[in-house]
Amino acid sequence: MFIQVPQPLAYAEALLEQFARLACASDDAALLGGFALGLADLSGCELTQLYLLDAGHTGLGMTAECLEGSLQPREGQNLPADYNDEQLLQFALCQNRVVCLADLPGSLHETRFLPTRAVPWQSLLCVPIVSDKQKVEGLLVCASTRHLELHAFADSLGRLGTFVLRQLHLLQRLKRRTDDSRPVPVSVPSISAYGLIGKSAPLRQTCSMISKVLHSPYTVLLCGETGTGKEVVARAIHDHGPRRSQAFIVQNCAALPEGLLESELFGYSKGAFTGALRNRAGLFDAANGGTLLLDEVGDMPLSLQAKLLRVLQEGEIRPLGCNDTHKIDVRILAATHRDLSVMVREGTFREDLYYRLSQFPIELPALRQRGDDIVDLARHFADKACAFLQRDALRWSDAALDYLSGYAFPGNVRELKGLVERAVLLCEGDELLTEHFTLRAQAAPDDARLNLRERLEQVERGLLLDCLRKNAGNQTLSARELGLPRRTLLYRLGRLNINPGEVNA
């Protein structure tokens, strides 16, 4: 570790002294500030910085900075740093790689995270800080205006950073135990951080689940009705995880017959079958280092399920017509609208594969469970459609929003998107109205004998009419008396074909 460090014995003694000093830190500020000062002493750099990831691993915050031997106070609003715009920090974090540059002015890299100096920065060292569970939790940065060979310090400083991270977690646990009367603030990742639209409680729960699995290697099973956005969530997990710089590939397992799906996933060697004129890599190889989404995995044939199970367990594949296997590094996400547990009981899905895929299931909420997200999504889709058609943004009438909010949307977000895009095409003015939307109507029963559902609708219709007549047709008072949101009442009135004439009759 110390072979290439100048004066290795003196450096080892100084490093040991830093370990001992930081082990005695009594609070977070003393620990992090002492670490920044220790980095400066060990590396000989004029600037040292410490960055830590937030709870959702979507933002990077500078927690300590030492400049010219002095800790620099930083105000709260200047603390967060969006590492997506900093290529050097992003590369070191997402690839878990040390970055060492000895000629910063001669490079093309942006270094806006470094303070401006009259003399330009010449040398830079970025070292990922890894937890005991081998997860990247932050970065340490050392910079100098002199030409220094800093790479020799990377290993030892990284180990010191892991020690500091362990001490930080220990201090935080002790603080929680001794201060139970004060609630511990929990950092909840914002929904917008993952590109999702809405603010409802079910969507926030989904966002929280994404943040927990984002930087882990676990297989994720995305469940939910058709059109709930399973591919969007899979894309968010890939784009905000450590594999974001690698490929994201989607394969619908229901789109190809069994033989073609196997060759598409695993590839084949020359001569494996008639027409195999050359070797061809499959999607597992194409996604190596990145993410592969197996959409509609419930429709995968049983024979292929066994091969997929081996990929998940052993991390290796064997192309068609080949005798040798080779290792791959692919994060597999699976999505389905089917109930796989029922398919297991029916014998149409392998039980062992089900348990392997459902290592971390995420159930996506149906649109009817997301409340006012319908309005936010409708506005978003309308704005995108207007931009695509190169026309001015459209206004929304309250009646149109109420009309959409009262609909159950069996096709979920996909159905809403299609309805809004069609309405934008139909709209010839500058405002979207109710008549621009065509929602599915309930078919009237032809038979005189009513089934249970039709009888319940008759009862519901009678209750709504009685309440409206009691309140002289006032929908707000009627909704309050019935314990319903006004938009839900409007939806039920439309579904049951209750018009003002019947109320006043």
N, C-alpha and C positions, 0 to 999 in steps of 0.2 A: 504493500500500500504506500510505503514511504520511499521507494527506491528512487523515483525521479524528483522527489521534493528536495529543494535546497536545504542543507543541514538537517537530514532526516531525524537525527536523535533529538535535537533541540525542538523540532516541529512536533515530534511525538510527545515530548514532555508538555509542550504548550497545549496540544490537543487534549491530553489527559487532564490538565488543569481546567480546561473549559468544561469538560464533562462533569468534573467535581463541582465547579461553581454553579453550573446550571441545575444540577441536582438539588441544590439548596434554595432555589428560587421559591418564594412563598406565594406568588400570585402570577396571573397571566402576563401582566405588563412587565414585571421584572424578568420573567422567563424569556419573552419574545424580544424585549429590548436588549437583554444580556446576550441573546443569541446573535442579534445583528452586530453588536459590538465585538463579540467573539469572532465572527466571520471576518471582520475588518482586521483584527489582530493576526489571525491565522493566514489570511490570503495576502495581506499587505495592500489591499485595494482601498481607494479613497471612498468608494460607495459600496454599500451592501444593502440589499432589500430582501424582505421576506413576504411572500404571497401565500395565502391559504384559500382553498376553494370553499364556497358556501355549502349549506346542507344539500341543496339540489344539484351541486356540481355544475351549475350553469353560469356562475359569476366568480370572478377572482378578485380578492380584496387584499390590498397591501396592509399588513399588520405591523410592520416595523421597518424603519429606514435609518441607516447611519451614514452620515456624510462628514468627511474630514474628522472622524473620531467622535462626533456628537450625534446623539439621537435627534431626529427631526420630528417635531410635533406636526400632526396632520389632522385637519378638520374632517368631521364625519362625511360631509357631502363630497369631499375630494377623495375619499377612501376607495370606493369601488372602481375596479378597472375592467372594462369589457375586453377580455383576452381574445375574443374573436377577431378583433382588429389588429392584434399584435402577432405577427407570424412567428416570431422567434419564441414567444411565450407559448403560443398555441402548439407549435411543433414539439417543444420540450414536454408539455403536459400530455398531449394526446398520444405521442409516440413513446413516452417514458424514455427519452434520450437526452443525454448531456449535450448542451450546445456550448462550444468554445470558439471564440473568434479573437484573433490577435491583431486584426486590421479592420476595425469597424468603419472608418471613413472610406475605405476602399471597397466595402461591401454594398450591396443594394438593399439591405434589410432596414426596415423602419425601427427606430429605437426611441419612440416617443415616451416610453415608460421611464426613460432615464431623464433626470433633471438637466436643464440647459446649463452649459458651462462655457466660459470664455475659451478654454482650451478643450478641444473635442475629445470625446472618449475614444480610446484606442483599443482596449482589451475588454472582453466580456465573457462571463461564465454563467450559464444557467443550468442548475442541477435540480431535477425532480426530487421532491421529498415523498418517500414511500412509507406507508404505514406497515404495521406488523403483518397485515393481511395482504400485502403486496398491492395495495391500491394507491394510486397517486393522489396525494392530498394537497400538494402545494409546490412552490418553487422557491429556491434561494438564488439570488442574483448578486454577482460581484462584478464591479466595473472599475477600470482604472484609466487615467489619462496617459499612462505609460505602456510601452509594449511589454507585456508579461506573459509567460507561459503558465496559464492557469489550469490547464487540463489535469495536471498532476494532483491538484487539490480536490478534484471532483469526488472521488470515492470516499475519502475521509470526511469531507464536509457533508456529503449525502448521509453518511452514517450518523453524524452529529445531528443533522436535521431530523432523522427518524427518532432519535433519542428525545429531542425537544418535543416532537409531536406526541410521543408517548407520555412525557411529563405533562404536557398541556391537557391531555385527556384525563390524566390522573387528578390534576388540580381542579378540573371542572367537575369531576365526580365527587371529590371531597367537598367542593363548594355547595353542590346540590344537597348533600347529606346534612350539612351544618346550617343550611338556610332553607328549610322546608316551607317556611311561612311565605316565602316570596316565590311566585311561580317562575319557572325557568322558561325564558322565551324560546319558542321553537321557530326556526326559519322555515317557512313554507314557500316552496318555489311558486312563482307566479305562472298562471296559465299561459300568458303571452310568451313566456320564455321558451315554450315548446311549439309555438305556432298554432295553438288551438284557439278556437273562437268561442267565447262564452264566459260566464262567471257563475254558473249554477253550482250548487253543492256537489251533485254527482260528478260534474266535470272536474271540480277541484280534487275530489277523491281520486279520480283517474290520474290527474297530474301528480298527486302525491305518490301513487304507486309507480309511476314512471321514474320519479326521482330516486326511489329506493333501489331500482334495478338497473339504473342507467349505466353505472360503471362496474357492474358485476358480470361475470361470465355466464350467468344462469340462462337457461332456455325459457323464453317467455311465450305463453299461450294466450293469444288475444281472442276473446269470445264476445259474442254479441250478435244481435240481429243484423240482417243484411242492410248495408248502407249506413252503419253507425260510425264508419271512419277507421276501420282496423288498419288499413294500409297507411293512413295518415299518422296514426300513433306509432306504427312500426318505423316509419320514416323519421319521426321525432326521436325515437330511441337511438336510431343509428346516427342522425345528424348531431346529437348532443352528447354522444358517447365517445369513448376513446378510439373508435374505428371510423370516425367521420371522414377522414381523408382517404379511406379505401372505398371499394365498390359496394353499392347497395343494389341487390338484384332481387326481383320478384318473379316467382313462378306460381301460376295458378294450377293446382294439381287436378282440377276438374276439366281443364282446357285441352288435355292431350290424352289419347289412349295409353294403355299401360306400357306397351313396347316403346313408344316414342318418349313417354315421360321418363322412363328409366335411362334411355340414352341421353336425354336432355340434361338430366341431373348428374349422372355419373360419367358421361362421355363414353367413347369407344375407341378401340384400336383398329388399325387397318385390317380388313378381312374378317371382322367380327360377324358380319352378316352381308347379305347381298346388297351392294351399293355402298358399302363402307370402303371407299377408295383411299382413305388417309386417316391418320389419327385425329381425333377431335376431342378437345377438352370439354368437360361438362360444366354445369353451373356451379357445382361445388368448387371446382378449380378456379373458375372465373371469379368467384366471390372470396377466394383465399385471402385472408387478412381483413376481410370486411364482413358484411352481413347478408344472409340469404333469408328472404321471407317466403315461406311455403304457405301460400294462400289456399283456402279451402282444403286443408290437410285432411279433413274428414272424408273426402272423396278419393283419397289415395288407395290404390288396390292393396289387398292384404300382402301379396308377395313383395311389393315395394316397401311396405311398412317394416318388414324384417330387415331390409338393407338400410333403411333410414335409422333404425334402432342401433345398428352397429356403428353408423357414423356418429351418433350422439354419444355412444359409450366409449368407443375406441379412438374417435377422431381420425379415422382413416377410410379411404374409399378404394374400390377396385373397378376400373372401367370395364365395360363389356368387351369380352374377347381377350382380356388380359389376365395373366396369372399372378401378377404382382400387385400388392397394395401400396399406397403411399399416404403419408400423413397430410392433413389439411388443418388450417386454423380458420374456422368459419364460425361466426355466431349465428345460430339458427333461431329465427322467430317463426312461430306458426300462428295461423289465423283460421277460424272456422265459425260458421253460424249454426252449426249442428251441436247437439248435446252429446259430446263424446262419451260421457259416462253411460248414457242409454245405449249407444252403439256398442260399447264394451259388453254390456249385458246381452245384447242381441247377437254378439259374435261377429260383428262386421268391423270392429276395430280392435287392434291388439291391446290387451290390458297393460303389458309391460311398456309399450310405446306411449300409452296414455299417461302413465305415471311419470315417464321421462319427460314428455312434452309439458305436462302441467306442473313443472317445477316451480314456476312463478306465474300463475294465471292472473290475467287482468280482464275483468268483465266490463265491457263498454256499455254505458247507459243508452237506452233508446231515446230518441229525440223527444218523445212525449213526456219523459221523466225529467227533462232539463229546463222546464219553465220558460223564462224570458230569453233563453239562448236562441229560441226560434227567431226572435226579432233581430238579434245581433247577427245571426247567420244570414238571414234574409238580406239585411243591409249590406253585408260583406259580399255576398254573391251578386247582388245587383251592381255594386260598385265595380267588381271585377268584370262583369258582363259589359257594362258601359265602357270600361277602358278597352276591352277587347274589340268592341264594335266602333270605337273611336267616336263616341257621342258623349254629350254632357251628362253629368250625374243626374239621376232622377230623384224626385221627392217621393215620399210615401204618404198616402192618406191613412188616417187613423183607422178607417173602416177596413182597409186592406190588411193592416197589421193585426187588427182584432180577428179578421177572417182567418188568417194563417195561424194565429196563436190558438184558436179553438179547434184546430184540426189535429187528428191523432198521428198522422204521418206514418202509415205502416211501412213505407219505404225509407223512413228516417232521413238523414242528412242528404243522401243521394237524391231522394224524391224532392226534397225542398230545393236543392240546387237546380234540378231540371225545371221545376215549376217557376222559379224566379227567372231563369234564363229565358224561358218561353214568354213570360210576362213582359220582360224588357223588349223582346222582339215585337210583341203585340202593341206595346205602348207607343202611341203616335204623338203624345203631348210630353209634358215634363213632370207628370205625376203618375205613380202606379196606383191603380184603383182596383176595387174588388172584381170588376168584370174582366180584368186581365188574367185572373186566376181561375182555373177549372179544377175543383177538388172532386174526388170520387164521392158520388151520392149513394145513399143507401137504397137498394132496390126495394120497391114496394111488394108485399107478398101477393101472389096471384091466388093462392088457395084461401078459401074462406076460413078454414081451420087454422088458427094461429098456433105457432110453437111457443116455447117458453120465452125466447128472446123477444118475439113480437108482442107477447103479453106484457113483458116488463117494460117495453117501450110505450105501450098504451098507458100503463100506470104512471110512468115518468111524465108522459105528455100531460096527463090529467093534473098531476101535482104542479107542474110548471104553470099551466094555465090558471089554476086556482090561485097560486101565489101572485102571478102578474095581475089578475083581476082584483085581488085584495089590495094591491098597492097601486091601482089605477094605471097599470102599464109601466110603472117606474122600474127600469131594469136594475139600477144600482141598489135600490131598497130590496128588491126581490132577491138579488144575488147575495146580499148581506144576510137576509133571513134564511136563505137556503144553505148558507155556509160555503158558497162557491165564489171563486174569482169572477169578475164581470165578464172576462173574455171566455171563460169556460161556459158561463150561462149563454152567451151569444152563440157559441159553438153548438150547444145542445138545442137551442131554438132553431138554428139552421138545419141541424141533422134531423130534427123531428118535424120540420116544415111548419113551424108555428109562426103565423104572420100577425101583424097588428090588428087585422080585422077580426080574427078569432078572439083576441084579448078583449076587444071592446064589445064583443057580441053579448 
